[in-house]
Amino acid sequence: MKLVPCPLNGPRPMEEFVYGGEVRPAGDASSTDDAAWGRHVFNRLGIAATRREWWYHIPSGYWFVAVRNTASGEFLETFDAGRREP
């Protein structure tokens, strides 16, 4: 069983979590055309790397940020979403 190191609840089974996507700067839909906004929302590089990602713990309703190696799936660090960059 794969465990996710939740910063609030400690190590918990992966089945308790939902992946929320890569942490990216928020775009401004009002200052761009529809095609550019669509690229921002839907296009990703998909390259294996170390990325900051949003994760959600379903039982507690807790969002947090994980630094994860997408090639191996290894969680390198997790921290509260309210905390500044690690």
FILOBA-632814 format. One record per residue: residue number from 1; residue in three letters; x, y, z of N, C-alpha, C in turn. Coordinates in Angstrom, 1 decimal. Example, Ala and Ser with C-alpha at 12.3 -4.5 7.8 and 13.67 -1.06 7.14 Angstrom:
<atoms>
+-----+---------+--------+--------+--------+--------+--------+--------+--------+--------+--------+
| num | residuo |    npx |    npy |    npz |   capx |   capy |   capz |    cpx |    cpy |    cpz |
+-----+---------+--------+--------+--------+--------+--------+--------+--------+--------+--------+
|   1 |     Ala |   13.2 |   -5.7 |    7.8 |   12.3 |   -4.5 |    7.8 |   13.2 |   -3.3 |    7.8 |
|   2 |     Ser |   12.8 |   -2.2 |    7.1 |   13.7 |   -1.1 |    7.1 |   12.9 |    0.0 |    7.9 |
+-----+---------+--------+--------+--------+--------+--------+--------+--------+--------+--------+
</atoms>
This chain:
<atoms>
+-----+---------+--------+--------+--------+--------+--------+--------+--------+--------+--------+
| num | residuo |    npx |    npy |    npz |   capx |   capy |   capz |    cpx |    cpy |    cpz |
+-----+---------+--------+--------+--------+--------+--------+--------+--------+--------+--------+
|   1 |     Met |    0.8 |   -1.2 |    0.0 |    0.0 |    0.0 |    0.0 |    0.9 |    1.2 |    0.0 |
|   2 |     Lys |    0.6 |    2.2 |   -0.9 |    1.4 |    3.4 |   -1.0 |    0.8 |    4.4 |    0.0 |
|   3 |     Leu |    1.7 |    5.0 |    0.8 |    1.3 |    6.0 |    1.7 |    1.7 |    7.4 |    1.2 |
|   4 |     Val |    0.8 |    8.4 |    1.5 |    1.1 |    9.8 |    1.2 |    1.4 |   10.5 |    2.5 |
|   5 |     Pro |    2.5 |   11.2 |    2.6 |    2.8 |   11.9 |    3.8 |    2.1 |   13.2 |    4.0 |
|   6 |     Cys |    0.8 |   13.2 |    4.5 |    0.0 |   14.3 |    4.6 |    0.5 |   15.2 |    5.8 |
|   7 |     Pro |    0.7 |   16.5 |    5.5 |    1.3 |   17.4 |    6.6 |    0.3 |   17.6 |    7.8 |
|   8 |     Leu |   -1.0 |   17.3 |    7.6 |   -1.9 |   17.5 |    8.7 |   -2.2 |   16.1 |    9.4 |
|   9 |     Asn |   -2.3 |   15.1 |    8.6 |   -2.8 |   13.8 |    9.2 |   -1.7 |   12.7 |    9.3 |
|  10 |     Gly |   -0.5 |   13.0 |    8.8 |    0.6 |   12.0 |    8.8 |    0.4 |   11.1 |    7.6 |
|  11 |     Pro |    1.2 |   10.0 |    7.6 |    1.1 |    9.1 |    6.5 |   -0.2 |    8.4 |    6.4 |
|  12 |     Arg |   -0.9 |    8.5 |    5.2 |   -2.2 |    7.9 |    5.0 |   -2.2 |    7.2 |    3.7 |
|  13 |     Pro |   -3.1 |    6.2 |    3.5 |   -3.2 |    5.4 |    2.3 |   -3.5 |    6.3 |    1.1 |
|  14 |     Met |   -2.9 |    6.1 |   -0.1 |   -3.1 |    6.9 |   -1.3 |   -4.6 |    7.0 |   -1.6 |
|  15 |     Glu |   -5.4 |    5.9 |   -1.3 |   -6.8 |    5.9 |   -1.7 |   -7.6 |    7.1 |   -1.0 |
|  16 |     Glu |   -7.0 |    7.7 |    0.0 |   -7.7 |    8.8 |    0.7 |   -7.5 |   10.1 |    0.1 |
|  17 |     Phe |   -6.8 |   10.2 |   -1.0 |   -6.4 |   11.4 |   -1.6 |   -6.8 |   11.6 |   -3.1 |
|  18 |     Val |   -6.9 |   12.8 |   -3.5 |   -7.2 |   13.2 |   -4.9 |   -6.2 |   14.1 |   -5.3 |
|  19 |     Tyr |   -5.6 |   13.8 |   -6.5 |   -4.6 |   14.7 |   -7.1 |   -5.3 |   15.9 |   -7.7 |
|  20 |     Gly |   -4.8 |   17.1 |   -7.4 |   -5.4 |   18.4 |   -7.8 |   -4.7 |   19.1 |   -8.9 |
|  21 |     Gly |   -3.7 |   18.6 |   -9.5 |   -3.0 |   19.2 |  -10.6 |   -1.7 |   19.9 |  -10.1 |
|  22 |     Glu |   -0.9 |   20.4 |  -11.1 |    0.3 |   21.0 |  -10.8 |    0.1 |   22.4 |  -10.3 |
|  23 |     Val |    0.9 |   22.9 |   -9.3 |    0.8 |   24.2 |   -8.8 |    1.4 |   25.1 |   -9.9 |
|  24 |     Arg |    0.5 |   26.0 |  -10.4 |    1.0 |   27.0 |  -11.5 |    0.4 |   28.3 |  -11.2 |
|  25 |     Pro |    1.1 |   29.4 |  -11.7 |    0.6 |   30.7 |  -11.5 |   -0.9 |   30.8 |  -12.1 |
|  26 |     Ala |   -1.7 |   31.5 |  -11.4 |   -3.1 |   31.7 |  -11.9 |   -3.0 |   32.6 |  -13.1 |
|  27 |     Gly |   -3.7 |   32.3 |  -14.2 |   -3.8 |   33.1 |  -15.3 |   -4.9 |   34.2 |  -15.1 |
|  28 |     Asp |   -5.0 |   35.1 |  -16.0 |   -6.0 |   36.1 |  -16.0 |   -6.9 |   36.0 |  -17.2 |
|  29 |     Ala |   -8.0 |   35.4 |  -17.1 |   -8.9 |   35.1 |  -18.2 |   -9.4 |   36.4 |  -18.9 |
|  30 |     Ser |   -9.5 |   37.5 |  -18.1 |  -10.0 |   38.7 |  -18.7 |   -9.0 |   39.5 |  -19.5 |
|  31 |     Ser |   -7.7 |   39.1 |  -19.5 |   -6.7 |   39.8 |  -20.3 |   -6.1 |   39.0 |  -21.4 |
|  32 |     Thr |   -6.8 |   37.9 |  -21.8 |   -6.3 |   37.1 |  -22.8 |   -7.5 |   36.6 |  -23.7 |
|  33 |     Asp |   -7.1 |   36.1 |  -24.9 |   -8.2 |   35.6 |  -25.8 |   -8.5 |   34.2 |  -25.4 |
|  34 |     Asp |   -9.6 |   33.7 |  -26.0 |  -10.1 |   32.3 |  -25.7 |   -9.1 |   31.2 |  -26.0 |
|  35 |     Ala |   -8.4 |   31.4 |  -27.1 |   -7.4 |   30.3 |  -27.5 |   -6.2 |   30.3 |  -26.5 |
|  36 |     Ala |   -5.7 |   31.4 |  -26.1 |   -4.6 |   31.5 |  -25.1 |   -5.1 |   31.0 |  -23.8 |
|  37 |     Trp |   -6.3 |   31.3 |  -23.4 |   -6.8 |   30.9 |  -22.1 |   -7.0 |   29.3 |  -22.1 |
|  38 |     Gly |   -7.5 |   28.8 |  -23.2 |   -7.6 |   27.3 |  -23.3 |   -6.3 |   26.6 |  -23.2 |
|  39 |     Arg |   -5.3 |   27.2 |  -23.8 |   -3.9 |   26.6 |  -23.7 |   -3.5 |   26.6 |  -22.3 |
|  40 |     His |   -3.7 |   27.7 |  -21.6 |   -3.3 |   27.8 |  -20.2 |   -4.0 |   26.8 |  -19.3 |
|  41 |     Val |   -5.3 |   26.6 |  -19.5 |   -6.1 |   25.7 |  -18.7 |   -5.8 |   24.3 |  -18.9 |
|  42 |     Phe |   -5.7 |   23.9 |  -20.2 |   -5.7 |   22.5 |  -20.6 |   -4.3 |   21.9 |  -21.0 |
|  43 |     Asn |   -3.4 |   22.7 |  -21.4 |   -2.1 |   22.1 |  -21.9 |   -1.1 |   22.0 |  -20.8 |
|  44 |     Arg |   -0.4 |   20.9 |  -20.8 |    0.7 |   20.6 |  -19.8 |    1.8 |   20.0 |  -20.6 |
|  45 |     Leu |    3.0 |   20.1 |  -20.1 |    4.2 |   19.6 |  -20.8 |    4.2 |   18.0 |  -20.7 |
|  46 |     Gly |    3.8 |   17.5 |  -19.5 |    3.8 |   16.1 |  -19.3 |    5.2 |   15.4 |  -19.3 |
|  47 |     Ile |    6.2 |   16.2 |  -19.0 |    7.5 |   15.7 |  -18.9 |    7.8 |   15.3 |  -17.4 |
|  48 |     Ala |    8.4 |   14.1 |  -17.3 |    8.7 |   13.6 |  -15.9 |    9.7 |   14.5 |  -15.3 |
|  49 |     Ala |    9.4 |   15.0 |  -14.1 |   10.3 |   15.9 |  -13.4 |    9.9 |   16.0 |  -11.9 |
|  50 |     Thr |   10.5 |   16.8 |  -11.2 |   10.1 |   17.2 |   -9.8 |    9.2 |   18.3 |   -9.9 |
|  51 |     Arg |    7.9 |   18.2 |   -9.4 |    6.9 |   19.2 |   -9.6 |    6.2 |   19.5 |   -8.2 |
|  52 |     Arg |    5.7 |   20.7 |   -8.1 |    4.8 |   21.0 |   -7.0 |    3.4 |   20.8 |   -7.4 |
|  53 |     Glu |    2.6 |   20.0 |   -6.6 |    1.3 |   19.6 |   -7.0 |    0.3 |   19.8 |   -5.8 |
|  54 |     Trp |   -0.9 |   20.1 |   -6.2 |   -2.0 |   20.2 |   -5.2 |   -2.5 |   18.7 |   -4.9 |
|  55 |     Trp |   -2.7 |   18.4 |   -3.7 |   -3.3 |   17.2 |   -3.2 |   -4.4 |   17.5 |   -2.2 |
|  56 |     Tyr |   -5.4 |   16.6 |   -2.2 |   -6.6 |   16.8 |   -1.3 |   -6.8 |   15.6 |   -0.5 |
|  57 |     His |   -6.9 |   15.7 |    0.8 |   -7.2 |   14.6 |    1.7 |   -8.7 |   14.5 |    1.9 |
|  58 |     Ile |   -9.4 |   13.5 |    1.3 |  -10.8 |   13.5 |    1.3 |  -11.5 |   13.5 |    2.7 |
|  59 |     Pro |  -11.0 |   12.6 |    3.6 |  -11.7 |   12.5 |    4.9 |  -11.7 |   13.8 |    5.7 |
|  60 |     Ser |  -10.6 |   14.5 |    5.6 |  -10.4 |   15.7 |    6.4 |  -10.8 |   17.0 |    5.6 |
|  61 |     Gly |  -10.9 |   16.9 |    4.3 |  -11.2 |   18.1 |    3.5 |  -10.0 |   19.1 |    3.5 |
|  62 |     Tyr |   -8.8 |   18.5 |    3.5 |   -7.6 |   19.3 |    3.6 |   -6.8 |   19.4 |    2.3 |
|  63 |     Trp |   -6.5 |   20.6 |    1.8 |   -5.7 |   20.8 |    0.6 |   -4.3 |   21.1 |    1.1 |
|  64 |     Phe |   -3.3 |   20.5 |    0.4 |   -1.9 |   20.8 |    0.7 |   -1.1 |   20.7 |   -0.6 |
|  65 |     Val |    0.2 |   21.1 |   -0.5 |    1.1 |   21.0 |   -1.7 |    2.1 |   20.0 |   -1.4 |
|  66 |     Ala |    2.4 |   19.2 |   -2.5 |    3.4 |   18.1 |   -2.4 |    4.5 |   18.4 |   -3.5 |
|  67 |     Val |    5.7 |   18.2 |   -3.1 |    6.8 |   18.2 |   -4.1 |    7.0 |   16.7 |   -4.4 |
|  68 |     Arg |    6.8 |   16.4 |   -5.7 |    6.8 |   15.0 |   -6.0 |    7.6 |   14.7 |   -7.3 |
|  69 |     Asn |    8.4 |   13.6 |   -7.3 |    9.1 |   13.2 |   -8.5 |    8.0 |   12.5 |   -9.4 |
|  70 |     Thr |    7.7 |   13.0 |  -10.5 |    6.6 |   12.4 |  -11.3 |    7.1 |   11.1 |  -12.1 |
|  71 |     Ala |    8.4 |   10.9 |  -12.2 |    8.9 |    9.7 |  -12.8 |    8.8 |    8.5 |  -11.9 |
|  72 |     Ser |    9.1 |    8.7 |  -10.6 |    9.1 |    7.6 |   -9.6 |    7.9 |    7.6 |   -8.8 |
|  73 |     Gly |    7.1 |    8.7 |   -8.7 |    6.0 |    8.9 |   -7.9 |    6.3 |    9.2 |   -6.4 |
|  74 |     Glu |    7.6 |    9.3 |   -6.1 |    8.1 |    9.6 |   -4.8 |    7.7 |   11.0 |   -4.3 |
|  75 |     Phe |    7.1 |   11.1 |   -3.1 |    6.9 |   12.4 |   -2.5 |    8.1 |   12.8 |   -1.8 |
|  76 |     Leu |    8.6 |   14.0 |   -2.1 |    9.9 |   14.5 |   -1.6 |    9.6 |   15.4 |   -0.4 |
|  77 |     Glu |    8.5 |   16.1 |   -0.4 |    8.1 |   17.0 |    0.7 |    6.6 |   17.3 |    0.5 |
|  78 |     Thr |    6.0 |   17.6 |    1.7 |    4.6 |   18.0 |    1.7 |    4.5 |   19.2 |    2.7 |
|  79 |     Phe |    3.6 |   20.2 |    2.4 |    3.5 |   21.3 |    3.3 |    2.1 |   21.9 |    3.1 |
|  80 |     Asp |    1.7 |   22.6 |    4.1 |    0.4 |   23.3 |    4.1 |    0.3 |   24.3 |    2.9 |
|  81 |     Ala |   -0.8 |   24.4 |    2.3 |   -0.9 |   25.3 |    1.1 |   -0.8 |   26.8 |    1.5 |
|  82 |     Gly |   -1.0 |   27.1 |    2.7 |   -0.9 |   28.5 |    3.2 |    0.6 |   28.9 |    3.4 |
|  83 |     Arg |    1.5 |   27.9 |    3.4 |    2.9 |   28.2 |    3.7 |    3.5 |   28.7 |    2.4 |
|  84 |     Arg |    4.4 |   29.6 |    2.5 |    5.2 |   30.1 |    1.3 |    6.0 |   28.9 |    0.7 |
|  85 |     Glu |    6.6 |   29.2 |   -0.5 |    7.4 |   28.1 |   -1.1 |    8.5 |   27.6 |   -0.1 |
|  86 |     Pro |    8.7 |   26.3 |   -0.2 |    9.7 |   25.7 |    0.7 |   11.1 |   26.1 |    0.4 |
+-----+---------+--------+--------+--------+--------+--------+--------+--------+--------+--------+
</atoms>
